[in-house]
């Protein structure tokens, strides 16, 4: 079982990096930088997860569902961290 430890660890690190990509995508979407190629790339990477929540929690013209997705993903990672480490 010791040989699985590095695989599990690096898998967790990859999931944590995806969380940061989601976070940066959300923050950039509220700024003028949302019209850059960098934001387009981040959006393409994070959209498979964030699109699951699109349109669930809209107030006025502001869609708060990316925050809901971010919080859910973070809670899942914290639970996974508790179980694995």
ABEGO torsion letter per residue (X at the ends): XAAAAAAAAAAAAAAAAAAAAAAAAAAAAABAAAABAAAAAAAAAAAAAAAAABGABBBEABBAAAAAAAAAAAAAAAAAAAAAX
